[in-house]
Amino acid sequence: MLSPAKTGEEQERSGPRHGPVLAQKGLVLHQQNLSLTKSGVVITQLLIQYVQKQLSLPTKSITVMSSILILGAMSDVAQAMAHEYAKNGYEVILAARKKERLEPLVKDLQVRYNVKSSAFEFDALDFKSHFDFYTNLPHEPTMVACVFGYLGDTKKALIDWKETEQILHVNYTGAVSILNVIASNMMERKHGTIIGISSVAGERGRQSNFLYGSAKAGFTAYLSGLRNKCFHSGVHVMTVKPGFIKTSMTQGMPLNPKLTATPQKIARDIFKAANKKKNVLYSLWMWKYIMKIITSIPEFMFKKMKM
Ligand SMILES: NC(=O)c1ccc[n+]([C@@H]2O[C@H](COP(=O)([O-])OP(=O)(O)OC[C@H]3O[C@@H](n4cnc5c(N)ncnc54)[C@H](OP(=O)(O)O)[C@@H]3O)[C@@H](O)[C@H]2O)c1
């Protein structure tokens, strides 16, 4: 785990916090997010020199600081994640539909935590723009969090295809479109972490939100397959399945406070779980067991329930 953000002077004295990266002829060696001991650094450098010698590569190495790209950065969960990662010394790259709305957060992160931060325009529904959006970023991020989502109105969606389309495209197609681009790049680099925020709603269709739930079910399956594919290239994919979170998405809903997390709690859990390379995170933890019960109710009984 990274230590809290250091001042510029402290960083200069202690040297770069992350190990060197060698990216030549498709070979990428990374030692990020690790607090290496001095001897660890020496061993790593010797190892890199040895590989360079074997491949007859020039000895220049590039140092990369850890960075996170947050997609859907105006969301309450995304904003809490931005604070959590910045507090831990990460550069935070924010992306949302209206870039100018992100400017106050960019400034806040820079001043409060003394980290780099920037904002970019991103629309999950503008599939054609996704490749250019990603390739035009100032640099390739070490982590990406896909946070955007749209609950929508299930009743309205049943009679209005536009609403249905938006629910399906924001939560599934848009996420798949941008993550395909990012995962391909990370697999080529043989390094990176992808965090996808899905939902417990994807575990069983319920009458109250089955369109949203079906899109999240698709997203969960996508992330599972992507994790399997990426594993062989050293890229980690984590699925987050929150229960209730107190955000603008659930505003006005009568939520049980004991089963409802704050965005800050979700952000802390995500930070810790991603560092531990967890595959699936339920937050709050009891949702894992609640969903086990819900998914084990026989269909003939479940269809009679009003959930
Ligand atoms: N709240 C919960 O109880 C709960 C539970 C389980 C899972 N989740 C998931 O957690 C994630 C974060 O949700 P939240 O609770 O923080 O909700 P939120 O505050 O309502 O955030 C949703 C965000 O998605 C963005 N978005 C919607 N359509 C978009 C598009 N076409 N392109 C780019 N961004 C778009 C919105 O951007 P604008 O600001 O531009 O509208 C908004 O910032 C979502 O994936 C959600 O499905 C939430």
The ligand as an SDF file (V2000), in Angstrom:
LIG
                    3D

 48 52  0  0  0  0  0  0  0  0999 V2000
  -26.1900    4.2020   -5.3900 N   0  0  0  0  0  0  0  0  0  0  0  0
  -26.3720    2.9120   -5.2120 C   0  0  0  0  0  0  0  0  0  0  0  0
  -27.1210    2.4550   -4.3260 O   0  0  0  0  0  0  0  0  0  0  0  0
  -25.6380    1.9410   -6.0990 C   0  0  0  0  0  0  0  0  0  0  0  0
  -25.7360    0.5740   -5.7850 C   0  0  0  0  0  0  0  0  0  0  0  0
  -25.0560   -0.3470   -6.5810 C   0  0  0  0  0  0  0  0  0  0  0  0
  -24.2860    0.0940   -7.6360 C   0  0  0  0  0  0  0  0  0  0  0  0
  -24.2070    1.4370   -7.9190 N   0  0  0  0  0  0  0  0  0  0  0  0
  -23.3740    1.8360   -9.0430 C   0  0  0  0  0  0  0  0  0  0  0  0
  -22.3590    2.6890   -8.5580 O   0  0  0  0  0  0  0  0  0  0  0  0
  -21.9210    3.5500   -9.6100 C   0  0  0  0  0  0  0  0  0  0  0  0
  -21.8920    4.9870   -9.1140 C   0  0  0  0  0  0  0  0  0  0  0  0
  -23.2140    5.4020   -8.8910 O   0  0  0  0  0  0  0  0  0  0  0  0
  -23.6260    6.5390   -7.8500 P   0  0  0  0  0  0  0  0  0  0  0  0
  -24.4620    5.9020   -6.8210 O   0  0  0  0  0  0  0  0  0  0  0  0
  -22.4210    7.3120   -7.4380 O   0  0  0  0  0  0  0  0  0  0  0  0
  -24.6070    7.3670   -8.7610 O   0  0  0  0  0  0  0  0  0  0  0  0
  -24.6090    8.8470   -9.3020 P   0  0  0  0  0  0  0  0  0  0  0  0
  -24.0690    9.7870   -8.2930 O   0  0  0  0  0  0  0  0  0  0  0  0
  -25.9930    9.0510   -9.8220 O   0  0  0  0  0  0  0  0  0  0  0  0
  -23.5870    8.7790  -10.5180 O   0  0  0  0  0  0  0  0  0  0  0  0
  -23.8810    8.2450  -11.7510 C   0  0  0  0  0  0  0  0  0  0  0  0
  -22.9510    8.9410  -12.7140 C   0  0  0  0  0  0  0  0  0  0  0  0
  -23.0030    8.3130  -13.9810 O   0  0  0  0  0  0  0  0  0  0  0  0
  -22.8110    9.3210  -14.9180 C   0  0  0  0  0  0  0  0  0  0  0  0
  -23.3330    9.0260  -16.2360 N   0  0  0  0  0  0  0  0  0  0  0  0
  -24.6140    8.7350  -16.5750 C   0  0  0  0  0  0  0  0  0  0  0  0
  -24.7060    8.6130  -17.9040 N   0  0  0  0  0  0  0  0  0  0  0  0
  -23.4630    8.8320  -18.4100 C   0  0  0  0  0  0  0  0  0  0  0  0
  -22.9140    8.8620  -19.7070 C   0  0  0  0  0  0  0  0  0  0  0  0
  -23.6700    8.6420  -20.7950 N   0  0  0  0  0  0  0  0  0  0  0  0
  -21.5960    9.1150  -19.8580 N   0  0  0  0  0  0  0  0  0  0  0  0
  -20.8270    9.3590  -18.7920 C   0  0  0  0  0  0  0  0  0  0  0  0
  -21.2770    9.3570  -17.5380 N   0  0  0  0  0  0  0  0  0  0  0  0
  -22.5840    9.1060  -17.3480 C   0  0  0  0  0  0  0  0  0  0  0  0
  -23.5480   10.5330  -14.3750 C   0  0  0  0  0  0  0  0  0  0  0  0
  -22.9910   11.6750  -14.9810 O   0  0  0  0  0  0  0  0  0  0  0  0
  -23.6750   13.1320  -14.9550 P   0  0  0  0  0  0  0  0  0  0  0  0
  -23.2190   13.7320  -13.6650 O   0  0  0  0  0  0  0  0  0  0  0  0
  -23.1280   13.8010  -16.1770 O   0  0  0  0  0  0  0  0  0  0  0  0
  -25.1610   12.9050  -15.0100 O   0  0  0  0  0  0  0  0  0  0  0  0
  -23.2960   10.4210  -12.9050 C   0  0  0  0  0  0  0  0  0  0  0  0
  -22.2060   11.2060  -12.4960 O   0  0  0  0  0  0  0  0  0  0  0  0
  -22.8880    3.3270  -10.7640 C   0  0  0  0  0  0  0  0  0  0  0  0
  -22.2960    2.4350  -11.7010 O   0  0  0  0  0  0  0  0  0  0  0  0
  -24.0670    2.6540  -10.1110 C   0  0  0  0  0  0  0  0  0  0  0  0
  -24.7870    1.8620  -11.0200 O   0  0  0  0  0  0  0  0  0  0  0  0
  -24.8510    2.3520   -7.1640 C   0  0  0  0  0  0  0  0  0  0  0  0
  1  2  1  0
  2  3  2  0
  2  4  1  0
  4  5  1  0
  4 48  2  0
  5  6  2  0
  6  7  1  0
  7  8  2  0
  8  9  1  0
  8 48  1  0
  9 10  1  0
  9 46  1  0
 10 11  1  0
 11 12  1  0
 11 44  1  0
 12 13  1  0
 13 14  1  0
 14 15  2  0
 14 16  1  0
 14 17  1  0
 17 18  1  0
 18 19  2  0
 18 20  1  0
 18 21  1  0
 21 22  1  0
 22 23  1  0
 23 24  1  0
 23 42  1  0
 24 25  1  0
 25 26  1  0
 25 36  1  0
 26 27  1  0
 26 35  1  0
 27 28  2  0
 28 29  1  0
 29 30  1  0
 29 35  2  0
 30 31  1  0
 30 32  2  0
 32 33  1  0
 33 34  2  0
 34 35  1  0
 36 37  1  0
 36 42  1  0
 37 38  1  0
 38 39  2  0
 38 40  1  0
 38 41  1  0
 42 43  1  0
 44 45  1  0
 44 46  1  0
 46 47  1  0
M  CHG  2   8   1  16  -1
M  END
$$$$
